[in-house]
Amino acid sequence: MYDAKFVYGNQSQIDVTEEKGKEGEKKKVVALLSGGLDSQLAVRMMQEQGFDVSAVAIKTPFCDFDCGRGCGFEIRERADDLNVNLKTVYLGDEYIEMLKHPKHGIGAGFNPCIDCRAMMFDAAKKHMDEIGAEFIISGEVLGQRPMSQHAPALRIIEKESGLVGKIVRPLSAGLLPETDPEKEGLIKRENLGMIKGRTRRNQLDMAKEYGIENPPNAGGGCLLTDPQFGIKAKDLFEHTETPTINDVDLLKIGRHFRLDEKTKLVVGRNKDENEMIKAIALPGDILLEARDHVGPISILRGANAKSHTEFASAVTLRYSDAPKEQQGVVTVRDESLSEEITTKSSEEQSYIKFRI
């Protein structure tokens, strides 16, 4: 059984306004806005208590807040609905560098949730300092996520981001240690939530109270939590000293085959992926395509790519509409040359062992 306690009236707003807003300006807070229901509720709770909320949305190479995964939302639309200013922050190369050796390990996929959250709060801290905000809020719920939302993990995240006592998690704050804003009288514990666990019943009830229509489904948008994607990501980081954003983009599409320690093959699965493979291709990559049949575009990437063109041609033909018992022609090209290889489709047992 999970307890929840919320105040929907205006008394807390009056308290904050009288105590801290005599100059005519509301006190500012910064919200980490994912666009999911919990972060929206956290914003609404602070707005109702009289705070001027500004939002920060974080994008990484593995979690695009407009990608349609997980919550399936457009972050700017959520910010507009909440009537908050929005700052978007992209964690790119620095995120990949962190992922090489996450200090606090990875989860069931390849997800470094504690280190990731610390980076996000660090970005929010910079915005907090820029605008003179009092503290940071998030929609985290105690016990909702197994790696990053249990009490010890929450403390680690605060310490790593230099925000001990400065992070308020309104949905669960009534169950967590007292924060600086409470000690300073900016917020009151009786106005904070006591939600814990993975149930969404309380949040859905709150959404109705706050008039949040069509609340997004639960679930994160981070690819690294997906077990199959995690396997591919782990392979990339094991075989590439410093992966690039381009390498990560290639991870998101196609069938992946590890051919040797330095080379892999990626085979497109549909027309959209074929176009993306062509767009992603870099100097040194080799593209392959069945000349006379509908099928995938494949890409060979790595130091030994040229030594695998015969094998990759046969695999590419295998995934095309070419008759399996007949020879076919595969066009092989890189930035400097184009050739045609005549081959038969690979037998499944010859290539499936390389599948990542």
Disulfide bonds with the S-S distance in Angstrom:
none
